[in-house]
Amino acid sequence: MIRLVLPRDLAALLRLPDHELELPCAPTLGELLRSADEVAPGLLRFLCEADGALRPHLLAFVGEEDARKAGGLAAPLRDGDEVWILRAVSGG
Amino acid sequence: MAADRSIEVLVGTAKGLFILRSRGALPSLSLAGPFLPDAEVTHAIRDPRDGTILAAANSPFYGPSVRRSRDGGQTWDAGGAGLAYAADDPEKVTRVWHIAPGPAATPGRIYAGVEASGLFVSEDGGDHWSEVASLRRHPTHAVWEAGGGGKCLHTVIVHPADPDRVFIACSTGGVYVSEDGGETWEPRNRGLRADFLPEPQRYPEAGQCVHRIALCARRPERLYLQNHGGVYRSDDGGRTWIDVSLGLPSDFGFPVLAHPRHPDTAYVVPVDAERARAFPGGRGAVWRTDDGGQSWRPLARGLPEPAFTGVLRGAFAHDGGEPLGLYLGTTSGSLFVSPDEGETWHEVARHLPRILSVEAGPA
């Protein structure tokens, strides 16, 4: 299983009871998010652009590693990983 | 003073949506919000067909969406799917600018104008969206550019008696009209002057920086237009435009309103054309014509002076009432209400975030 931790405001937007989801292990970050979209419909379009890339003001961490350094959405996952989606340090 | 009437004002700002409701005679209004505080709300409107509030919510983190509330703003859904161009499209949908529910004859139909300029339609009340792709396929799309506010399709108007006739305005691009439900589009910019082009090219068929258009509900062939330079009137559904700017302190501005019952009456809010984009001379005023733009007079009683602020294209609305209530939101976060067709103004909210849009109607 993989623990996916979402920003609290996104969980509220999607009316999820909790901002943490327990999901079956997926081989990559992208596939994990696609399976999360089935549990939380709409999640994918808020996280990703039309071309599938993560939106520019979001970050994903797999454990302690920034996913950008591990292949982006192709970053490999292992059973027991913890994945965090974070709002970037930006805004105004 | 206007008689008692229940009015709701939806104020979209850079940081969420505020809702004001009347407590008796205007200008008495109570303020609630912010709703959707994490989003820039470029437009919000109550769909008169079923009472749903539709909000163009643009999150810096989660992108653009059309969110819906069926309980007056207390709760919001996540909006529908499909508000995106294809994955291989060179353009992206980065913001929703304007939402236009269709007329009663087309239940469920809603249009959304987006950035980069394009038009989407939903036939199921906003559950699913699809692009009206014929618009961006028009040969003149190649000359559309980004204006100061972005490359945005900011105005959508559905003809009140003919749901197949749709007017849009985008910047830069100009006015386009479809008379066949969005199958085909025709640019209607004849007579508009593009000050930002070299002298011999100042009347192009497309590529115009139109800031707003407004249609008179009683006589829909009568439209008014605030251009990047110049205020214009059309008496033939936008096929030709006549410059009616003479008498205004500046021919630059963003919003324009057409009186819904008096075709010769319209309102504009001139601002300096230079980058300040504030009331000319620091004197807050709305300008009104009652003769189709042949002459204009200022309506300033209750508006601020000195005031180094402006009014954006979506931030000026009427409530359709008799007398007509007018609602004006400034870039400095003040909302002014006129209960008497513009003769007097009252500040009913201040210190809101930058106001992007205002809509008003029966509560």
Chai-1 contact restraints between the chains, C-beta under 6 A:
chainA,res_idxA,chainB,res_idxB,connection_type,confidence,min_distance_angstrom,max_distance_angstrom,comment,restraint_id
A,D9,B,D38,contact,1.0,0.0,6.0,A-B,restraint_1
A,L13,B,A78,contact,1.0,0.0,6.0,A-B,restraint_2
A,L14,B,A78,contact,1.0,0.0,6.0,A-B,restraint_3
A,G42,B,A78,contact,1.0,0.0,6.0,A-B,restraint_4
A,F46,B,Y62,contact,1.0,0.0,6.0,A-B,restraint_5
A,A50,B,A84,contact,1.0,0.0,6.0,A-B,restraint_6
A,A50,B,Y85,contact,1.0,0.0,6.0,A-B,restraint_7
A,A50,B,A87,contact,1.0,0.0,6.0,A-B,restraint_8
A,D51,B,A87,contact,1.0,0.0,6.0,A-B,restraint_9
A,R55,B,G63,contact,1.0,0.0,6.0,A-B,restraint_10
A,H57,B,P60,contact,1.0,0.0,6.0,A-B,restraint_11
A,H57,B,F61,contact,1.0,0.0,6.0,A-B,restraint_12
A,L58,B,F61,contact,1.0,0.0,6.0,A-B,restraint_13
A,R87,B,F61,contact,1.0,0.0,6.0,A-B,restraint_14
A,G91,B,P60,contact,1.0,0.0,6.0,A-B,restraint_15
